[in-house]
Amino acid sequence: MTADTCDGCGNSLPPFGSVSLGSIEKGYRHLCLRCYNAVIAEHSGIDFEHVDFQPVTVADADGVPHQFRFFARLFGAGIALAAHEIKDDDREGYEFHVISPDPEGEPLELFRQLFEKMRRSLAQKHLQRADGFGLRFAESLPRSGQPLIPDASNAAHQQGSIQHRAASGLAAAWLRKDRCREMA
């Protein structure tokens, strides 16, 4: 099989919806998330039934619709559910994640948590244009303690890399703590 098809079931591999599983000694298999989750569940002794969620469209604060695809992935003793925005071009869009420590829990409850997170986030404007200064954080939003800007101790930052994020539907590259520029 090629990397375009799942080595487990033979179905085509969707973007963001596949995993390479294996080792140098035994080789790698390209698996869709359904087959990957089955392998991990069997290996971990977990009673897990993979659920495929249909794409969902959520409007942002400006009424612009954003369509998302969902991906469930078992890991260790937990499960992660991710939503990736579907875009026609190759630009990155919004991405949301929730994690549950109970892989045998109710998948619809995890989906509900993720959907509420998406809805709350898209209902707010995270970036705004500032006259003469490009983009800046919207002042009215509370911020989490997790920095988007790499600190000076970060080796990649010291080598001059730029961190990219999508917020309020605008792709931005963070050049310094107080400045960012809009990406074309």
C-alpha positions in Angstrom: 0.0 0.0 0.0 1.1 3.6 -0.5 1.1 6.4 2.1 -2.2 7.5 0.5 -4.1 4.5 1.7 -4.4 2.8 5.1 -2.3 -0.3 5.5 -5.0 -1.7 7.8 -8.3 -1.3 5.9 -7.2 0.0 2.5 -9.3 3.2 2.7 -7.7 6.5 1.6 -6.0 8.5 4.3 -7.6 12.0 5.0 -5.4 15.0 5.8 -4.8 15.1 9.6 -6.5 11.7 10.0 -3.6 9.3 9.8 -0.7 7.9 11.8 2.6 6.2 10.9 3.0 3.4 13.5 6.0 1.1 13.9 9.7 1.1 14.4 12.9 1.1 12.4 13.4 -2.6 13.1 9.9 -3.8 12.1 9.0 -1.1 9.7 6.1 1.4 9.6 2.4 1.1 8.8 0.4 4.0 7.6 -3.0 3.8 9.4 -6.2 5.7 9.4 -7.3 6.8 12.9 -10.0 4.0 13.1 -7.3 1.3 12.5 -4.8 3.1 14.7 -7.3 3.3 17.6 -8.1 -0.4 17.2 -4.4 -1.3 17.4 -3.9 0.9 20.5 -7.1 -0.3 22.2 -6.1 -4.0 21.6 -2.5 -3.3 22.8 -3.8 -1.5 25.9 -6.7 -3.8 26.7 -9.2 -1.0 26.3 -12.8 -1.5 25.3 -12.9 1.3 22.7 -15.3 1.9 19.9 -14.2 4.4 17.3 -16.7 7.1 16.5 -16.7 9.2 13.3 -18.2 12.7 13.8 -19.7 14.5 10.8 -18.1 17.8 9.8 -19.7 20.8 11.6 -19.9 24.5 10.6 -19.6 27.2 13.3 -19.8 31.0 12.6 -17.3 33.3 14.1 -17.8 36.8 15.7 -18.2 38.3 12.3 -20.6 35.7 11.1 -18.0 34.0 8.8 -18.7 30.2 8.7 -15.8 27.8 9.5 -16.2 24.1 8.7 -14.4 21.6 11.0 -13.5 17.9 10.7 -13.1 15.8 13.9 -10.4 13.3 14.8 -10.3 11.0 17.9 -7.0 9.5 18.8 -6.2 7.1 21.7 -2.9 7.7 23.6 -1.6 5.9 26.7 -4.5 5.9 29.1 -6.5 8.7 27.5 -8.2 10.0 24.3 -7.8 13.3 22.5 -10.5 14.7 20.2 -9.4 17.4 17.7 -11.2 19.7 15.4 -9.4 21.0 12.3 -10.8 23.7 10.1 -11.4 22.6 6.6 -9.9 25.1 4.0 -9.9 24.9 0.3 -6.3 26.1 0.0 -3.3 24.9 2.0 -3.5 27.6 4.7 -3.8 26.5 8.3 -7.1 27.3 10.0 -8.5 27.1 13.5 -7.6 24.0 15.5 -9.2 22.9 18.8 -8.4 20.0 21.2 -9.8 18.4 24.3 -8.4 15.4 26.2 -10.1 12.9 28.5 -8.2 10.6 30.8 -11.0 8.0 30.3 -10.8 6.4 26.8 -13.8 4.2 27.6 -15.9 7.3 28.5 -18.8 8.7 26.5 -17.6 10.1 23.2 -20.6 12.4 22.8 -19.7 14.1 26.1 -16.1 14.7 24.9 -17.6 16.1 21.6 -19.9 18.4 23.6 -16.9 19.8 25.5 -15.0 20.4 22.3 -17.9 22.0 20.5 -18.5 24.4 23.4 -14.8 25.3 23.4 -15.0 26.0 19.7 -18.2 28.0 20.0 -16.9 30.2 22.8 -13.6 30.9 21.1 -15.1 31.7 17.7 -17.6 34.1 19.3 -14.8 36.4 20.4 -12.4 38.5 18.4 -8.8 37.6 19.4 -6.9 40.0 17.2 -7.7 43.5 16.0 -6.1 45.9 13.5 -4.4 48.8 15.1 -3.8 51.9 13.0 -0.2 52.0 11.9 0.7 49.0 14.0 -0.8 46.0 12.1 -2.4 43.4 14.4 -2.6 43.3 18.2 -4.5 41.3 20.8 -8.0 42.4 21.5 -8.0 44.2 24.9 -11.3 42.9 26.2 -10.3 39.2 26.2 -8.9 37.4 29.2 -5.7 35.4 28.3 -4.6 32.1 29.6 -1.2 31.8 31.2 0.2 29.9 28.3 2.5 32.2 26.2 2.2 32.2 22.4 5.6 33.9 22.2 8.7 31.7 22.8 10.8 33.0 25.6 14.5 33.8 25.3 15.6 30.4 26.6 13.8 28.6 23.8 16.6 27.3 21.4 14.4 27.6 18.3 13.6 31.2 19.2 17.4 31.9 19.6 17.9 30.6 16.1 15.5 33.2 14.7 12.5 31.0 14.0 9.1 32.6 14.0 6.0 31.1 15.6 2.8 31.1 13.6 -0.8 31.1 14.9 -4.2 31.6 13.5 -6.5 33.8 15.6 -9.7 35.6 14.6 -9.4 34.0 11.2 -6.1 35.9 10.6 -2.8 34.1 10.3 -0.1 36.0 12.2 3.6 35.5 12.7 4.9 36.6 16.1 8.1 38.5 15.7 8.5 39.9 19.2 6.3 40.0 22.3 4.7 43.3 21.4 4.4 43.0 17.6 3.1 40.6 15.0 2.5 40.9 11.3 -0.3 39.6 9.2 0.5 36.6 6.9 -0.6 36.8 3.3 
